[in-house]
């Protein structure tokens, strides 16, 4: 149980930015195919690519939900380019504790879904 | 059942077909109301009204007369304890069987074909006995779940009363014969009835939603389908929730289980099982189900899991009374250990609840010789 850091637990119990965006510019879902964690990312964007509103929803474990809450709390105001520049290492570091190898995929599911959402946005503009 | 009704529709095109339907049972007759046998000419035979034996043979004999004369017959077969044993049946009781020529009018035939093609459940009403000249035996009417009527039993007032009864029985999922007096009010004493109707509910199978496409869910879905449930399998993972693993499921839903539970309509004919062992899905699903009128909610798990779920549901605002609607662990206590055995225990409990029964071993030791 040591990997449920206080920070993860606090965010998992009271997730920030958990909910839906009304009429989003981008919507993307990502699934962890074996454990069944499933996250939905929704973004509302300004013309310049700035993230005006970012929300996540879905059904996921405490690590994934805590990680998503911490990540999404930091997104609004950034550009999509800056958002996807957030590395896996930065995400893991933000959790304030060591995540065991077999749960790292849970912690990285939200950033992976965010990158997927941005890919959808970029491909849509082409 | 759908297949049999398709056969009836096909037989409607032929001139020498007889349909025998069990319209009432008493005691422990071996099959239930609505059981059917279709006899076409002297050769083709489909279905049965009992589990076989002398009674079916008597019905076939009567069917030959029905086909020859074109007149329906209401048969009564008594199955006393000794008689039943002598003719090879293990059950005692009585059956009433309506044997009638297969002769559907074009409106009903058309509507029946549409309902069967679309898989829409409906009620099918047949006059089995009438002392009133205006109400002819074997007059028919079809009624949709919302009460929309096709056909007529021969009297507008009777049609209206019968449609209301059909909607009521449809909502309960029961087929039964209803006895009416001359004013078309329910008549408790069948002997005094002037009109009897058989109201058959067709295709309104109870829905079973299985949340969690797990190894136990696979045999549960198969057994429940065979037991007459319309099975819906829900999971986030297409690798688990797919047609290959659940060939008999009526529907496979991949997405967010909590959202799926919130979007569906559950009623007193709906059952739900949570077989996934994952709080991340179970809590949103239970939260949604407890806000509905669903008949039964069962969860796989033990006492620790029960305590944890109860605590979290309480934190979500559900009262103790609401939380008590969740049954955990699901399944009858028959010593099941493997997934297949656990599935038997679970589906047995579902059937018990559906039929309004309680657990008991039916058999007893044979008496001394």
Interface residues (C-beta under 8 A of the other chain):
Chain A: X31 X33 X34 X36 X37 X38 X40 X57 X58 X59 X60 X61 X65
Chain B: X235 X236 X237 X238 X239 X240 X255 X256 X257 X258 X276 X278 X280 X281 X284
